[in-house]
Amino acid sequence: MPENTTSEEQTLIAAAEKLTQCDGYVVLAVDPQTGEVDAHGPFDGMTATVKADQLRRDFDRGGLEDVSIGVVRLHSQA
């Protein structure tokens, strides 16, 4: 890492490197009202990010701002 990176930047870089150590990504939508969880994927990292953003906007437009959207790593069984 460059010498001029802060410890916070180093932490973010290390976290990003760990994210690449998986078999793909899944986008989860969690509705706290109903307890329902939907999974979308698997995707590569960029596609998962775009899908999560799309879902967030769709739920917001539908008045469902309390639905949580997240991207999680997928680890396939060997």
N, C-alpha and C positions, 0 to 999 in steps of 0.2 A: 504494500500500500504506500502511496506517496507520503512523505514525511509531514506534509502540511495538513493532513486530514485530522479532524477532531475525533475524540473518542466516540462521540455520538455518530459521526459519519462511519467510523470503523464498525460500530455495532450494526448499523443499517446494512453495510456491505456484507458483513458476516451473515446476517439474517437472510439477505437476498441469495447468498451462496447456498445456504441450507435449503431454501425453497426449490432449488434445482435438483435436489436429491429425492425425487419422487417419480412416480409413473404417470403423472398427469394431475389435473386439477378438477374439482367438482364445485359447482356453484350451489350453495344452499339458500333456500328461502324459508324462513321460520316465522310463522304467524303466532304471536303471543296470545291472541284472543282464543284461537281454536287448538293451539298446540300442534298444528299440522306442520310438517317439514317436507319440502320438496327438494329433490336433488336433480341437477342438470349437468350432464357431462358424460364421460370425461372430455376435457379440453386440454390444449396446451396453455401455457401461462397467459399469453396475450389474449387468446380467444376467451378464456375464462374471465379475464378482466373486462373485456368488452361485453360479454354476456351479463355479468353482474351489474354493470352500468345500465344496460338496456332494461334488465328486470327492475332495478331501482326506479328508473324513470316510469316504467309501466305501472308499477304499484303506486307511485306517487300520483300519477294522473288518475288512477282509480280510487284515490282517497284512502289508500292503505299505507300511510306513512309509517305505521308502527311495525310493519313486516320487516324483519332483519334479513339482510342479504350479506352473504359472506363467501369467500373463496377458500377452500380447504384443499390440502394435498391429498392425493390418492396413492395408496400403496397397494399394488396388486399382490395377490397371493402367488407364491412360487409354485 
